[in-house]
Amino acid sequence: MSLDTKSPRQSALVVGAMGVVFGDIGTSPLYVVKEAFGGHYALEINQLNVYGVLSMVFWALMIVVSIKYVVFIMRADNRGEGGTMALIALVQRLWQDRPRARRLLIAIGIFGVALFYGDGIITPAVSVMSAVEGLKVAAPQMEPYLVPIAVGILLGIFAFQYKGTTKIGKIFGPVMILWFGTLATLGAIEIIREPWILAALSPHHAVRFSMEHGWGTFFTLGAVVLAFTGAEALYADMGHFGRSPIRRAWFSAVLPALLINYMGQGALLLSDPTTVSNPFFLLAPASLLLPMVILATAAAVIASQAVITGAFSITRQAIQLGFSPRMEIRHTSENTAGQIYLPLVNRMLMIGTIGLVLAFGSSSNLAAAYGIAVTGEMIVATILAGAVFGVMWKWPWWLHPLIATFLVLDVCLFSANLLKFMAGGWFPLALGVVIFTVMFTWRRGRKLLLDRMEARSLPLLIFINSLQHGSAVRVPGTAIFMTSDEAGTPSALLHNLKHNKVLHERNVILRVESLDVPYADASERVSIEDLGGSFWKMRLRYGFAEDANVPRALFACSERGLDFDIMDTTFFLSRETLIPSAEKGMPLWQDKLFAFMARNATSATQFFSIPANRFVELGAQVEI
């Protein structure tokens, strides 16, 4: 493997990318060949089948990962950020003049995000279970304890999430370098013994296999898909490492190591068909089996950590873009903004992952549920990337056949995995439908709620002008009224004046706005407008990858002529009590679901980092 880079910083980013980005796809050799020749739809071990499967794996990695993701889709970055949420944000911005198409594309994107959570539950389960199953080869007497051991490891992974990955993350890169080096070494040893296996790289073996097996090829594609699980991580983690380091790591180290290992496993199968029970671990000498199990487990833990961290990040982005209710977000590092921990998401992932291990019991059974989520995400990424590039590049003639080719391939792979629906493939689809429903309900419910509030609100300027003829008592200090409708008078302001019959010396109408870019520029963070009558309108803008820390932003307002003393400032917010109605808005069950999520959302004080002793909530009832 070669890690040739242009600078020490580039080298560090390449090593970091190998530790975080490629953990999932890097552990695929644990189960791909095993699943193809020993899984639910096991192939007979002969030259035609081994060459055909290896050829399909090679060309799938080249077309789907190398060309589609690394070369093509990684160009669709939102100010350096990648992933499905970044594509949704780009679609929201680039398709504003076509609202119907925009809504459809956003709905497709939300379903892709929902499938990602299914991937986030299955990946730790199948990766850890596959690594632990190496004990069956090293110590067969341990077989009854494999599931308890896997559950124990997973409990440890989730239990330590609150500490963050800053410290242990430093060893991810070196461990994965050792892992990929081991993959290449074990595969190369077998290739040297059986060099003719390299002929499997020719595409005609994949074509010949397909012609021989006909529709049966779809069953094999279900195993081939497992070779590029984690391809979405290359794009999603682009903001952390950059496009160039990820590409360098893939082409110089990861791809060669994977291909060499797959070829080595194929050569081993043809020379000794009895190794089909676990061709990956049987590549290693007997004396190294236990160290290989330990190394594989470490790699599986790293792969699991990558998707768990990704679930935290994508949830925060969903909250900022308005697709999810507020949740508690804890920072686990003082120096790295992206190091966050969401307790609720962590608990849900832990319950789902451990539940899968207990229910399915083996990596082969889990693999049946794996491919649908991955291929579904790929279809979504292709559609959204095509829509983004079409507007950015003005739909050039060559874009249509390229997108169509990618989409046809994605649909074929997805269809192949649908054959495993009853064997476990139903799980990611069912989970995706549930999460999609939740996210869609929240998005739709928030819009209906804001429309109701706007319809019943008094225009702000009319309210301010009316105060000139009133006799409201002014009290010292600053009042900040948080609102989502800056043109209307906040209901908290009206209630405060009605019940307390006072106004503060300074009154600020504050709106916190989430942008469709990952980070807001310093110049656009704060805008202030003097409305007269000791009233100001303020807008704070944050990107979808940022935390909205309101007090910190207020400290910076002195440069704009508006000083804030946080101990002399009171924040007011209206907390709506939602009354579900069958006659308005959404169906009654969705109204009730939205009301439940709104009641259980994290409080604004915690989400916006507002001191609890400077915050006042005033209630209001709204029928939805």
KOLGUTI-743016 format. One record per residue (C-alpha): residue in one letter; x, y, z. Coordinates in Angstrom, 2 decimals. Layout:
   semi        c1        c2        c3
      A         X         Y         Z
...
END
This chain:
   semi        c1        c2        c3
      M      0.00      0.00      0.00
      S      1.16      3.52     -0.72
      L      0.25      6.59      1.30
      D      2.14      9.08     -0.84
      T      0.92     12.58     -0.05
      K      2.11     16.12     -0.71
      S      2.46     17.37      2.87
      P      2.48     16.18      6.50
      R     -1.01     17.64      6.94
      Q     -2.27     15.70      3.93
      S     -0.69     12.55      5.37
      A     -2.49     13.12      8.68
      L     -5.82     13.63      6.88
      V     -5.30     10.48      4.80
      V     -4.55      8.44      7.93
      G     -7.54      9.98      9.71
      A     -9.79      9.18      6.76
      M     -8.64      5.57      6.81
      G     -9.57      5.39     10.48
      V    -13.02      6.96     10.25
      V    -14.31      6.92      6.67
      F    -13.37      3.40      5.60
      G    -14.18      1.40      8.74
      D    -17.47      0.05      7.35
      I    -16.35     -0.82      3.84
      G    -13.02     -2.02      5.24
      T    -14.67     -4.78      7.29
      S    -16.72     -6.10      4.35
      P    -14.19     -8.91      3.58
      L    -15.30    -10.50      6.86
      Y    -18.57    -11.62      5.29
      V    -18.86    -10.99      1.51
      V    -17.30    -14.20      0.14
      K    -18.65    -16.21      3.07
      E    -22.18    -15.00      2.33
      A    -21.90    -15.67     -1.42
      F    -20.78    -19.30     -1.02
      G    -22.08    -20.23      2.44
      G    -25.09    -17.99      3.07
      H    -28.82    -18.38      2.46
      Y    -28.38    -18.63     -1.33
      A    -25.01    -20.40     -1.36
      L    -23.33    -20.99     -4.71
      E    -21.53    -24.17     -5.63
      I    -17.77    -23.71     -5.35
      N    -16.35    -24.04     -8.85
      Q    -14.23    -21.90    -11.15
      L    -17.18    -20.34    -13.00
      N    -18.86    -19.17     -9.80
      V    -15.74    -18.01     -7.94
      Y    -14.43    -16.09    -10.94
      G    -17.88    -14.62    -11.59
      V    -18.41    -13.41     -8.02
      L    -14.90    -11.92     -7.76
      S    -15.37    -10.17    -11.12
      M    -18.70     -8.68     -9.99
      V    -17.14     -7.54     -6.69
      F    -14.24     -5.89     -8.53
      W    -16.39     -4.04    -11.05
      A    -18.96     -3.07     -8.42
      L    -16.19     -1.45     -6.37
      M    -14.86      0.31     -9.46
      I    -18.21      1.56    -10.82
      V    -20.22      2.21     -7.65
      V    -17.50      3.38     -5.28
      S    -14.59      4.63     -7.42
      I    -16.52      6.26    -10.27
      K    -19.94      7.08     -8.84
      Y    -19.01      8.21     -5.34
      V    -15.31      9.11     -5.32
      V    -15.16     10.75     -8.76
      F    -18.72     11.96     -9.37
      I    -20.97     12.43     -6.32
      M    -18.21     13.88     -4.11
      R    -18.31     16.92     -6.40
      A    -21.78     17.75     -5.01
      D    -20.53     19.40     -1.84
      N    -22.35     22.07      0.15
      R    -19.46     24.36      1.11
      G    -17.30     21.31      1.70
      E    -19.97     19.23      3.49
      G    -21.32     15.99      2.03
      G    -24.01     13.44      2.83
      T    -27.72     13.16      2.19
      M    -28.56     16.14      4.40
      A    -26.14     18.31      2.44
      L    -27.85     17.21     -0.79
      I    -31.28     18.02      0.68
      A    -30.03     21.50      1.62
      L    -28.68     22.02     -1.91
      V    -31.99     20.88     -3.43
      Q    -33.88     23.31     -1.19
      R    -31.73     26.16     -2.48
      L    -31.30     25.23     -6.15
      W    -34.90     24.10     -6.84
      Q    -36.76     27.04     -5.28
      D    -38.41     28.01     -8.56
      R    -39.92     24.51     -8.98
      P    -41.81     23.89     -5.72
      R    -43.52     20.62     -6.66
      A    -40.33     18.95     -7.87
      R    -38.53     20.42     -4.87
      R    -41.01     18.88     -2.42
      L    -40.75     15.49     -4.14
      L    -36.94     15.56     -4.07
      I    -36.92     16.57     -0.40
      A    -39.32     13.70      0.42
      I    -37.00     11.28     -1.38
      G    -34.06     12.71      0.56
      I    -35.86     12.32      3.90
      F    -36.49      8.65      3.10
      G    -32.78      8.26      2.35
      V    -31.94      9.74      5.74
      A    -34.45      7.36      7.34
      L    -32.70      4.41      5.69
      F    -29.38      5.68      7.05
      Y    -30.62      5.05     10.58
      G    -31.38      1.46      9.59
      D    -27.82      1.21      8.29
      G    -26.60      2.70     11.57
      I    -28.31     -0.07     13.52
      I    -27.33     -2.98     11.26
      T    -23.66     -2.03     10.69
      P    -22.49     -2.43     14.33
      A    -24.48     -5.66     14.64
      V    -23.14     -7.38     11.52
      S    -19.57     -6.04     11.86
      V    -19.10     -7.07     15.49
      M    -20.89    -10.40     14.99
      S    -18.72    -11.23     11.94
      A    -15.53    -10.46     13.86
      V    -16.57    -12.44     16.92
      E    -17.48    -15.45     14.75
      G    -13.77    -15.83     14.09
      L    -13.67    -17.50     17.50
      K    -15.49    -20.48     15.94
      V    -12.35    -21.03     13.88
      A     -9.79    -20.20     16.57
      A    -11.64    -21.85     19.48
      P    -14.70    -23.92     18.39
      Q    -15.71    -24.52     22.00
      M    -16.58    -20.80     22.25
      E    -19.45    -21.03     19.74
      P    -22.27    -20.99     22.37
      Y    -20.87    -17.74     23.76
      L    -20.59    -15.78     20.51
      V    -23.87    -13.87     20.87
      P    -23.24    -12.91     24.54
      I    -19.72    -11.76     23.64
      A    -21.05     -9.67     20.72
      V    -23.74     -8.14     22.97
      G    -21.09     -7.32     25.59
      I    -18.89     -5.57     23.02
      L    -21.84     -3.58     21.66
      L    -22.89     -2.55     25.18
      G    -19.35     -1.28     25.73
      I    -19.37      0.69     22.47
      F    -22.61      2.48     23.27
      A    -21.83      2.93     26.97
      F    -18.69      4.94     26.20
      Q    -20.23      7.20     23.56
      Y    -20.72     10.01     26.08
      K    -16.93     10.30     26.43
      G    -16.53     11.12     22.74
      T    -13.90      9.83     20.33
      T    -11.26     12.54     20.68
      K     -8.79     10.35     22.57
      I     -9.51      6.91     21.15
      G     -9.99      8.44     17.70
      K     -6.25      9.08     17.52
      I     -5.61      5.33     17.31
      F     -8.32      4.67     14.71
      G     -6.02      5.57     11.81
      P     -3.05      3.40     12.87
      V     -5.34      0.45     13.71
      M     -7.01      0.63     10.30
      I     -3.65      0.96      8.56
      L     -2.65     -2.27     10.32
      W     -5.98     -3.78      9.31
      F     -5.67     -2.91      5.62
      G     -2.03     -3.99      5.63
      T     -3.10     -7.34      7.08
      L     -5.85     -7.71      4.47
      A     -3.36     -7.13      1.67
      T     -0.69     -9.40      3.16
      L     -2.99    -12.39      3.75
      G     -4.55    -12.03      0.31
      A     -1.19    -11.61     -1.42
      I      0.20    -14.80      0.15
      E     -2.66    -16.81     -1.32
      I     -2.42    -15.04     -4.69
      I      1.29    -15.93     -4.91
      R      0.31    -19.56     -4.41
      E     -2.49    -19.37     -7.00
      P     -1.68    -16.40     -9.33
      W     -4.22    -17.49    -11.94
      I     -6.97    -16.07     -9.71
      L     -6.11    -12.59    -11.03
      A     -7.86    -13.54    -14.28
      A    -11.10    -12.97    -12.37
      L    -10.58     -9.21    -12.83
      S    -11.79     -9.53    -16.41
      P    -15.43     -8.37    -16.82
      H    -16.22    -11.29    -19.14
      H    -16.33    -13.61    -16.10
      A    -19.15    -11.53    -14.58
      V    -20.99    -11.59    -17.94
      R    -20.49    -15.34    -18.29
      F    -21.72    -15.92    -14.72
      S    -24.86    -13.86    -15.41
      M    -25.60    -15.72    -18.63
      E    -25.15    -19.07    -16.91
      H    -27.32    -18.28    -13.88
      G    -29.91    -16.03    -15.49
      W    -32.34    -14.60    -12.94
      G    -30.43    -16.45    -10.24
      T    -27.76    -13.76    -10.58
      F    -29.98    -11.49     -8.49
      F    -29.47    -13.75     -5.48
      T    -25.71    -13.39     -5.84
      L    -25.95     -9.61     -6.24
      G    -27.42     -9.56     -2.73
      A    -24.03    -10.75     -1.47
      V    -21.99     -8.57     -3.84
      V    -23.72     -5.46     -2.42
      L    -22.11     -6.20      0.93
      A    -18.71     -5.39     -0.63
      F    -19.47     -1.68     -0.75
      T    -21.53     -1.11      2.38
      G    -20.11      2.09      3.79
      A    -19.63      3.76      0.42
      E    -21.98      6.53      1.58
      A    -19.47      7.33      4.35
      L    -16.94      8.48      1.75
      Y    -19.34     11.25      0.81
      A    -20.88     11.93      4.21
      D    -17.49     12.44      5.93
      M    -16.11     14.71      3.23
      G    -16.55     17.76      5.45
      H    -14.27     16.28      8.11
      F    -11.33     15.35      5.88
      G    -11.83     16.94      2.47
      R    -12.29     15.45     -0.96
      S     -8.60     14.95     -1.80
      P     -7.48     12.95      1.30
      I    -10.45     10.58      0.96
      R     -9.67      9.98     -2.70
      R     -5.98      9.44     -1.97
      A     -6.72      6.98      0.83
      W     -9.18      5.05     -1.34
      F     -7.07      4.66     -4.46
      S     -3.67      4.28     -2.81
      A     -4.48      1.99      0.11
      V     -8.05      0.89      0.76
      L     -9.13     -0.28     -2.70
      P     -5.92     -2.28     -3.40
      A     -6.08     -3.96      0.03
      L     -9.72     -4.95     -0.41
      L     -9.22     -6.34     -3.92
      I     -6.12     -8.33     -2.94
      N     -7.97     -9.87      0.01
      Y    -11.04    -10.79     -2.05
      M     -8.81    -12.42     -4.65
      G     -6.98    -14.31     -1.92
      Q    -10.23    -15.62     -0.45
      G    -11.36    -16.75     -3.90
      A     -8.08    -18.59     -4.50
      L     -8.37    -20.27     -1.09
      L    -11.90    -21.48     -1.83
      L    -10.90    -23.08     -5.12
      S     -7.87    -24.78     -3.61
      D     -9.74    -25.92     -0.46
      P    -13.58    -25.77     -0.65
      T    -13.87    -26.76      3.04
      T    -12.73    -23.24      4.00
      V    -16.16    -21.93      2.97
      S    -17.16    -21.93      6.66
      N    -15.06    -18.75      7.12
      P    -12.67    -18.03      4.22
      F    -11.51    -14.73      5.70
      F    -10.13    -16.09      8.95
      L     -8.85    -19.28      7.32
      L     -6.53    -17.18      5.16
      A     -4.45    -16.70      8.30
      P     -2.12    -19.34      9.75
      A     -3.54    -21.23     12.74
      S     -1.06    -19.54     15.09
      L     -2.39    -16.09     14.13
      L     -6.11    -16.83     14.34
      L     -6.63    -15.36     17.80
      P     -4.69    -12.13     17.01
      M     -6.74    -11.87     13.80
      V     -9.99    -12.15     15.77
      I     -8.78     -9.37     18.11
      L     -7.75     -7.14     15.18
      A    -11.01     -7.84     13.34
      T    -12.98     -6.96     16.46
      A    -11.05     -3.68     16.78
      A    -11.82     -2.89     13.13
      A    -15.50     -3.75     13.69
      V    -15.62     -1.42     16.70
      I    -14.14      1.36     14.56
      A    -16.67      0.67     11.79
      S    -19.46      0.80     14.36
      Q    -18.14      4.05     15.83
      A    -18.14      5.68     12.40
      V    -21.84      5.02     11.75
      I    -22.87      5.92     15.32
      T    -21.03      9.24     15.08
      G    -22.63      9.74     11.67
      A    -26.08      9.20     13.19
      F    -25.33     11.90     15.78
      S    -24.21     14.35     13.10
      I    -27.09     13.72     10.72
      T    -29.61     14.09     13.56
      R    -28.20     17.49     14.49
      Q    -28.42     18.53     10.84
      A    -32.02     17.28     10.68
      I    -32.89     19.35     13.75
      Q    -31.33     22.50     12.30
      L    -33.05     22.03      8.93
      G    -36.44     21.50     10.58
      F    -36.90     17.75     10.02
      S    -36.66     16.68     13.65
      P    -37.71     18.01     17.06
      R    -35.03     19.48     19.31
      M    -32.96     16.93     21.25
      E    -30.30     17.17     23.91
      I    -26.89     17.66     22.28
      R    -23.74     17.34     24.37
      H    -20.28     18.35     23.22
      T    -17.56     15.84     24.03
      S    -14.61     17.96     22.95
      E    -13.64     21.56     23.67
      N    -11.57     21.78     20.51
      T    -13.57     19.84     17.89
      A    -17.04     21.21     17.10
      G    -18.14     18.00     15.36
      Q    -17.60     15.84     18.45
      I    -21.16     15.57     19.78
      Y    -23.25     13.06     21.70
      L    -27.05     12.70     21.56
      P    -28.25     10.52     24.45
      L    -31.65      9.70     22.92
      V    -30.18      8.66     19.55
      N    -27.51      6.59     21.32
      R    -30.13      4.73     23.38
      M    -32.29      4.00     20.34
      L    -29.33      2.73     18.32
      M    -28.19      0.54     21.22
      I    -31.62     -1.02     21.69
      G    -32.00     -1.63     17.95
      T    -28.51     -3.06     17.45
      I    -28.56     -5.43     20.42
      G    -32.11     -6.45     19.55
      L    -30.94     -7.41     16.05
      V    -28.06     -9.53     17.36
      L    -30.38    -11.37     19.74
      A    -33.07    -11.84     17.09
      F    -30.88    -12.91     14.14
      G    -28.09    -14.70     16.02
      S    -25.46    -14.80     13.25
      S    -23.75    -12.51     10.74
      S    -25.20    -14.52      7.85
      N    -28.74    -13.86      9.06
      L    -27.92    -10.20      9.67
      A    -26.41     -9.85      6.19
      A    -29.84    -10.59      4.74
      A    -31.11     -7.36      6.31
      Y    -28.08     -5.31      5.35
      G    -28.23     -4.63      1.64
      I    -31.66     -3.01      1.34
      A    -30.75      0.01      3.47
      V    -27.46      0.50      1.62
      T    -28.87      0.23     -1.90
      G    -31.86      2.39     -0.95
      E    -29.49      5.12      0.23
      M    -27.58      4.83     -3.05
      I    -30.71      5.34     -5.13
      V    -31.52      8.47     -3.13
      A    -27.97      9.81     -3.47
      T    -28.04      9.27     -7.25
      I    -31.38     11.05     -7.69
      L    -30.47     14.03     -5.50
      A    -26.96     14.37     -6.94
      G    -28.40     14.28    -10.44
      A    -30.90     17.00     -9.53
      V    -28.14     19.15     -8.00
      F    -25.73     18.73    -10.90
      G    -28.50     19.28    -13.41
      V    -29.10     22.79    -12.08
      M    -25.44     23.57    -11.34
      W    -24.25     22.37    -14.74
      K    -27.42     23.34    -16.69
      W    -28.26     19.72    -17.61
      P    -25.46     18.99    -20.14
      W    -26.16     16.24    -22.65
      W    -23.79     13.71    -21.07
      L    -25.38     14.01    -17.60
      H    -28.62     12.24    -18.54
      P    -27.08      8.90    -19.67
      L    -24.59      8.99    -16.76
      I    -27.31      9.45    -14.12
      A    -29.49      6.90    -15.90
      T    -26.65      4.33    -15.85
      F    -26.01      4.84    -12.15
      L    -29.72      4.71    -11.38
      V    -30.32      1.50    -13.36
      L    -27.42     -0.16    -11.54
      D    -28.71      1.04     -8.16
      V    -32.22     -0.20     -8.89
      C    -30.89     -3.61     -9.97
      L    -28.90     -3.93     -6.75
      F    -31.90     -2.80     -4.69
      S    -34.16     -5.28     -6.49
      A    -31.67     -8.07     -5.83
      N    -31.78     -7.32     -2.13
      L    -35.59     -7.26     -2.11
      L    -35.35    -11.02     -2.66
      K    -34.09    -11.17      0.94
      F    -37.15     -9.29      2.21
      M    -38.63    -12.14      4.25
      A    -35.19    -13.22      5.51
      G    -34.70     -9.91      7.31
      G    -34.74     -7.30      4.58
      W    -38.09     -6.08      5.89
      F    -36.43     -4.58      8.96
      P    -34.57     -1.59      7.39
      L    -37.55     -0.84      5.15
      A    -39.99     -0.92      8.08
      L    -37.66      1.22     10.17
      G    -37.20      3.61      7.25
      V    -40.97      4.01      6.84
      V    -41.38      4.73     10.58
      I    -38.59      7.31     10.69
      F    -39.77      8.90      7.42
      T    -43.26      9.23      8.89
      V    -41.88     10.85     12.04
      M    -39.69     13.31     10.12
      F    -42.41     14.16      7.60
      T    -44.96     14.65     10.39
      W    -42.65     17.00     12.25
      R    -41.84     19.01      9.12
      R    -45.50     19.28      8.09
      G    -46.71     19.92     11.62
      R    -44.24     22.75     12.19
      K    -45.36     24.44      8.98
      L    -49.04     24.17      9.94
      L    -48.29     25.46     13.43
      L    -46.34     28.44     12.10
      D    -49.15     29.20      9.65
      R    -51.70     29.15     12.49
      M    -49.54     31.40     14.67
      E    -48.93     33.82     11.81
      A    -52.64     34.03     10.95
      R    -53.62     34.99     14.48
      S    -50.70     37.34     15.22
      L    -50.85     41.14     15.24
      P    -48.43     42.84     12.81
      L    -45.42     43.98     14.82
      L    -45.20     47.52     13.45
      I    -48.89     48.15     14.18
      F    -48.34     46.93     17.74
      I    -45.32     49.21     18.25
      N    -47.22     52.23     16.90
      S    -50.14     51.48     19.22
      L    -47.83     51.73     22.23
      Q    -47.37     55.45     21.59
      H    -50.96     55.98     22.71
      G    -50.80     53.58     25.67
      S    -49.57     53.89     29.21
      A    -47.60     50.68     29.70
      V    -45.14     50.87     32.58
      R    -41.49     50.59     31.59
      V    -39.19     48.49     33.80
      P    -35.37     48.36     33.71
      G    -33.53     45.74     31.68
      T    -33.74     44.03     28.32
      A    -36.44     41.61     27.18
      I    -35.75     39.24     24.30
      F    -38.83     37.69     22.73
      M    -37.96     34.63     20.65
      T    -40.15     34.04     17.63
      S    -40.23     32.30     14.28
      D    -42.39     35.04     12.68
      E    -40.47     38.30     12.86
      A    -43.26     40.24     11.08
      G    -45.83     39.41     13.74
      T    -45.98     40.34     17.40
      P    -44.78     37.38     19.53
      S    -47.61     35.97     21.64
      A    -45.24     35.97     24.64
      L    -44.94     39.77     24.29
      L    -48.72     40.20     24.17
      H    -49.24     37.89     27.16
      N    -46.54     39.65     29.18
      L    -48.13     43.03     28.51
      K    -51.64     41.73     29.20
      H    -50.90     39.95     32.47
      N    -47.93     41.86     33.90
      K    -48.86     45.21     32.35
      V    -45.21     46.19     31.85
      L    -42.66     46.64     29.06
      H    -38.92     46.58     29.44
      E    -36.66     49.53     28.60
      R    -35.33     47.56     25.62
      N    -37.28     44.94     23.71
      V    -35.68     42.68     21.14
      I    -37.66     40.47     18.74
      L    -35.26     37.59     18.06
      R    -35.47     35.02     15.34
      V    -32.96     32.16     15.12
      E    -32.70     31.05     11.51
      S    -31.18     27.81     10.19
      L    -29.45     28.14      6.83
      D    -29.12     25.50      4.12
      V    -25.31     25.71      4.32
      P    -23.17     23.95      6.96
      Y    -21.68     27.11      8.48
      A    -22.85     30.71      8.44
      D    -20.31     33.37      7.48
      A    -19.31     35.75     10.28
      S    -20.72     38.66      8.26
      E    -24.20     37.08      8.11
      R    -24.37     35.75     11.65
      V    -26.18     38.74     13.16
      S    -28.49     41.37     11.67
      I    -30.10     44.13     13.77
      E    -32.83     46.59     12.81
      D    -34.01     49.49     14.98
      L    -37.83     49.59     14.85
      G    -38.18     52.64     17.10
      G    -40.00     52.89     20.39
      S    -37.16     50.99     22.14
      F    -37.82     47.94     19.95
      W    -35.22     46.12     17.86
      K    -35.54     43.23     15.44
      M    -32.63     40.79     15.50
      R    -31.88     37.74     13.41
      L    -29.25     35.12     14.25
      R    -28.22     32.74     11.49
      Y    -26.62     29.33     11.93
      G    -25.64     26.63      9.46
      F    -27.05     23.12      9.75
      A    -23.73     21.81     11.15
      E    -23.56     24.46     13.91
      D    -24.99     24.79     17.40
      A    -27.21     27.80     18.04
      N    -25.55     29.41     21.09
      V    -27.64     32.55     21.58
      P    -25.79     34.14     24.57
      R    -22.46     33.85     22.75
      A    -23.93     35.61     19.72
      L    -25.38     38.37     21.90
      F    -21.95     39.14     23.37
      A    -20.74     39.94     19.86
      C    -23.53     42.50     19.27
      S    -21.65     45.34     20.99
      E    -19.81     45.94     17.72
      R    -23.20     46.71     16.16
      G    -24.21     49.21     18.83
      L    -26.39     46.96     20.96
      D    -24.81     45.86     24.25
      F    -26.22     43.00     26.30
      D    -25.71     42.24     29.96
      I    -26.89     38.66     30.26
      M    -27.69     39.14     33.97
      D    -29.96     42.06     33.10
      T    -31.66     40.27     30.19
      T    -34.80     38.12     30.28
      F    -35.74     35.73     27.49
      F    -39.43     35.20     26.77
      L    -40.83     32.35     24.70
      S    -44.36     31.21     24.03
      R    -44.84     27.49     24.62
      E    -47.77     26.24     22.57
      T    -50.17     23.65     23.94
      L    -51.27     21.79     20.83
      I    -54.86     20.60     20.48
      P    -55.21     17.90     17.79
      S    -58.21     18.34     15.51
      A    -59.58     16.00     12.87
      E    -60.98     18.92     10.88
      K    -57.76     20.79     10.16
      G    -54.30     20.11      8.78
      M    -53.05     16.54      9.00
      P    -54.97     13.36      9.86
      L    -55.80     13.10     13.55
      W    -53.18     10.41     14.25
      Q    -50.48     12.64     12.76
      D    -51.70     15.60     14.81
      K    -51.38     13.48     17.95
      L    -47.91     12.27     16.92
      F    -46.77     15.84     16.28
      A    -48.20     17.03     19.61
      F    -46.38     14.17     21.40
      M    -43.06     15.09     19.78
      A    -43.54     18.77     20.56
      R    -44.23     18.00     24.24
      N    -41.11     15.87     24.52
      A    -38.73     18.09     22.54
      T    -35.75     19.51     24.40
      S    -36.50     22.90     25.93
      A    -35.37     26.02     24.11
      T    -33.25     27.04     27.10
      Q    -31.09     23.96     26.73
      F    -31.03     23.88     22.94
      F    -30.09     27.55     22.57
      S    -27.77     27.50     25.63
      I    -29.86     30.11     27.46
      P    -29.37     30.24     31.25
      A    -32.44     28.70     32.86
      N    -32.70     31.51     35.42
      R    -32.99     34.13     32.64
      F    -35.86     32.44     30.80
      V    -39.66     32.81     31.05
      E    -42.20     30.67     29.19
      L    -45.75     31.86     28.60
      G    -48.35     29.35     27.43
      A    -50.68     29.50     24.46
      Q    -53.19     27.02     23.03
      V    -53.17     26.30     19.31
      E    -55.51     23.97     17.44
      I    -53.82     21.98     14.65
END
